[in-house]
Amino acid sequence: MLTIRLDSDTTDLLDDYARRSKTTKSEIAREAIRVYLRAQLDRPDLDDEEVDSKLLAKAKESRFERFQLAWDERAEHYRDATEVADWVDRGVLFSRSGAATGDRVLTGINEVIGFTAELDDAKQVYVIVRHRAAIKPVGADRFHYYVFPFKEWKHNMRPHSFS
């Protein structure tokens, strides 16, 4: 058995992720420790007598930096995905913002229906959107969705105000 004291921010993130993923906090902690240990131990055996201790320290530091970068990316993706999930839960509708740029900007009212991640090498969260047309779509158009990179969506769209 292992007991870990976490700061309140980490505890909140863990509680939220456990609730959304329907996974126990213990399972999440076990997997995180497994991933960390694999990252630390995934190296050829180095003979301390043959390798300068500075080189060994640098190798360990490099592994930790790679692990930390991957962990930070995961945390950013999680924050983005959580924000999208919140929009879906609250039924937030969006329209074009005044700062919108580029060719891929939807007009009118748009409903965020979900997200997906890592469709390409950019490893980012994408927002899945359904356009709320004035005339109800028929046929195959009923199933037409748009996919936008999260950061592009945040820049080009804003919550719609009915006032």
C-alpha positions in Angstrom: 0.0 0.0 0.0 1.1 3.5 -0.8 -0.2 6.8 0.5 0.4 10.0 -1.5 -0.3 13.6 -0.3 -1.4 15.8 -3.3 -1.8 19.5 -3.5 -5.4 20.7 -3.9 -5.0 21.5 -7.6 -3.7 18.0 -8.4 -6.5 16.5 -6.2 -9.1 18.5 -8.1 -7.7 17.4 -11.5 -7.6 13.8 -10.3 -11.1 13.9 -9.0 -12.5 15.5 -12.2 -10.6 13.0 -14.4 -11.7 10.0 -12.3 -15.3 11.2 -12.5 -15.3 11.8 -16.3 -13.4 8.6 -17.2 -15.4 6.5 -14.7 -12.0 5.2 -13.4 -10.9 5.0 -9.8 -8.2 7.4 -8.5 -6.1 4.4 -7.5 -6.2 3.0 -11.1 -5.2 6.4 -12.5 -2.3 6.7 -10.0 -1.1 3.2 -10.7 -1.1 3.8 -14.4 0.7 7.2 -14.0 3.4 5.6 -11.8 3.7 2.7 -14.3 4.2 5.2 -17.2 6.7 7.2 -15.2 8.7 4.2 -14.2 8.7 2.8 -17.8 10.0 6.1 -19.0 12.8 6.1 -16.4 13.8 2.5 -17.0 13.6 2.4 -20.7 17.3 2.6 -21.5 20.1 0.2 -22.2 22.0 -0.9 -19.1 24.9 1.4 -18.6 28.0 0.2 -16.8 29.0 3.0 -14.3 32.7 2.1 -14.7 32.5 2.7 -18.5 30.4 5.8 -18.5 31.2 9.1 -17.0 28.7 9.8 -14.2 27.9 13.2 -15.9 26.8 11.4 -19.0 24.6 9.1 -16.9 23.1 12.1 -15.1 22.4 13.8 -18.4 20.7 10.7 -19.8 18.4 10.6 -16.8 17.7 14.3 -17.1 16.9 13.9 -20.7 14.4 11.0 -20.0 12.7 13.1 -17.3 12.5 16.1 -19.7 10.8 13.9 -22.4 8.5 12.5 -19.8 7.7 16.0 -18.4 7.0 17.3 -21.9 4.6 14.4 -22.7 2.9 14.9 -19.3 2.5 18.7 -19.9 1.1 18.1 -23.4 -1.4 15.6 -21.9 -2.4 18.1 -19.2 -3.0 20.8 -21.9 -5.1 18.4 -24.0 -7.0 17.4 -20.9 -7.8 21.1 -20.1 -8.9 21.7 -23.7 -11.0 18.5 -23.8 -12.6 19.4 -20.4 -13.5 22.8 -21.6 -15.2 21.4 -24.7 -17.0 18.8 -22.6 -18.3 21.6 -20.4 -19.6 23.5 -23.5 -21.5 20.3 -24.5 -22.8 19.7 -21.0 -24.1 23.3 -20.8 -25.4 23.4 -24.4 -23.4 26.5 -25.2 -24.1 27.8 -28.7 -21.4 29.7 -30.6 -21.3 32.3 -33.4 -18.5 34.1 -35.2 -16.4 36.4 -33.1 -15.3 39.9 -34.1 -11.7 38.7 -34.2 -12.4 35.8 -36.5 -9.8 35.2 -39.2 -9.2 32.7 -42.0 -11.4 30.9 -44.5 -12.7 28.2 -42.1 -15.1 30.3 -40.0 -18.8 29.3 -39.5 -21.5 31.9 -39.5 -24.8 31.7 -37.8 -25.4 29.6 -34.7 -23.3 26.5 -34.1 -23.6 23.7 -31.5 -20.5 22.0 -30.1 -21.3 18.3 -29.9 -18.0 16.8 -28.9 -14.2 16.6 -29.4 -11.6 14.3 -30.8 -7.8 14.4 -30.4 -4.6 13.6 -32.2 -5.9 13.4 -35.8 -2.5 14.4 -37.1 1.1 14.9 -36.0 0.0 18.2 -34.2 -1.4 16.1 -31.3 -4.1 18.6 -30.4 -7.8 18.6 -29.4 -10.3 19.2 -32.2 -13.9 20.5 -31.6 -16.7 18.7 -33.4 -19.5 21.1 -34.4 -23.0 21.0 -35.9 -24.2 24.1 -37.7 -27.7 25.1 -36.7 -29.2 26.1 -40.0 -32.3 28.3 -40.3 -33.8 25.5 -42.5 -33.7 22.1 -41.0 -31.3 19.9 -43.0 -32.6 16.8 -44.8 -31.0 13.7 -46.1 -27.3 13.2 -45.6 -26.9 16.9 -44.6 -28.5 15.9 -41.2 -25.2 14.2 -40.4 -22.8 16.9 -41.6 -20.4 18.0 -38.9 -17.4 20.3 -38.9 -14.1 19.7 -37.1 -11.9 22.6 -36.0 -8.6 22.7 -34.0 -9.5 23.8 -30.5 -7.3 26.9 -30.5 -8.7 28.0 -33.9 -12.2 27.5 -32.6 -11.5 29.6 -29.4 -10.0 32.4 -31.5 -12.7 32.6 -34.2 -15.9 31.8 -32.2 -17.6 33.2 -29.1 -20.6 32.0 -27.1 -23.8 33.2 -28.8 -25.9 35.8 -27.1 -29.6 35.9 -27.8 -30.1 39.4 -26.3 
